[in-house]
Amino acid sequence: MGSYVLRRLLGLFPVLLGITLLVFAFLQLIPGDPAQAILGERGTPEQLAALREKLGLNRPLYVQYLTFLKGVLTGDLGQSAVSTIPVAEELKRRWPATFELAVSATLVAVVLGIPVGILAAVRKNSLLDTLSMSLSLVGVSMPVFWLGLLLVYLFAVNLHWLPTGGRLSTDLALDFRPLTGFLVLDGLLTLNLPVLWDALRHLVLPALTLGTIPLAILTRITRSAMLEVLFQDYVRTARAKGLSERQVILKHALKNALLPVVTIIGLQFGTLLGGAILTETIFSWPGIGSYIYEGILNRDYPVVQAGVLVVAMAFVLVNLLVDLSYALLDPRIQYR
């Protein structure tokens, strides 16, 4: 196991190097002048030239890439061309918000998707099976931005049950000093129940919106994986031994159907870390997704490059953890 993990970690370096090259190359293909986009139409030629010099846009492309790569290796991701705030500092501040939202959306998908998928497989071709598969198809097909706006209109604007956006109410945010940046966890650690409750209320709508597609996918994958194992010989043997149906399903069938389910959970979690741009924008969620979106609008190269790179690194690490979890779920799998 140790040698396998070491080989996988060493294999991450060429992957991440390729990611930095692709991120840099695609940004260069975007039409328009970043300096002009930052200064606007009133920017004078002297101001444009000075800004291009400051941002290094007048240097050869290979020099710009090597400078960017050097910053990645040293941890210096540059400064935002708009706010002049160090990008690494801003990413560190925003990362807990994105991670908290991704974890919450994944929990929504897991807590609802796996049980529904199991029931749909056990009661194949029943009304429950048909209804769950139909709803999962709707969940996959529904645009995130439309669902988010619909939930805001229903639960925030009309019913006034939940807030429209943000992570914390203004009056609480002014007085509360977070310890970790994860507001739900900070509320628990400080035993600040008003902050905990308010953070959970702000988290409900974004988590439901972001977790809809993973929920639908996980439901269908769980159903498919369970159907494959329910008719295996060892399941028939377990039933023949007189085990209860609950023991057969949970102890024998589900355990052997978990590998594809865990794979999907890992892939979806990695996707949520970088795919929350629309959700964070709709709910004014101060995470990395909204930060990248602002960088794209402003043609802020350092922000976009660093943000995409951090998300890609997180996705790669999540996939590595998923691969390593296979050996824990199935003793037959051994890494050498």
Secondary structure, DSSP 8 states (H G I E B T S, - for coil): -HHHHHHHHHHHHHHHHHHHHHHHHHHHHS-S-HHHHHH-TT--HHHHHHHHHHHTTTS-HHHHHHHHHHHHHHT---B-TTT--BHHHHHHHHHHHHHHHHHHHHHHHHHHHHHHHHHHHHTTTSHHHHHHHHHHHHHHHS-HHHHHHHHIIIIIIIS--S-SSSSS-HHHHHH---SSS-HHHHHHHTT-HHHHHHHHHHHHHHHHHHHHHHHHHHHHHHHHHHHHHHTSHHHHHHHHTT--HHHIIIIIIHHHHHHHHHHHHHHHHHHHHHS-HHHHHHTT--SHHHHHHHHHHTT-HHHHHHHHHHHHHHHHHHHHHHHHHHHHH-TT----
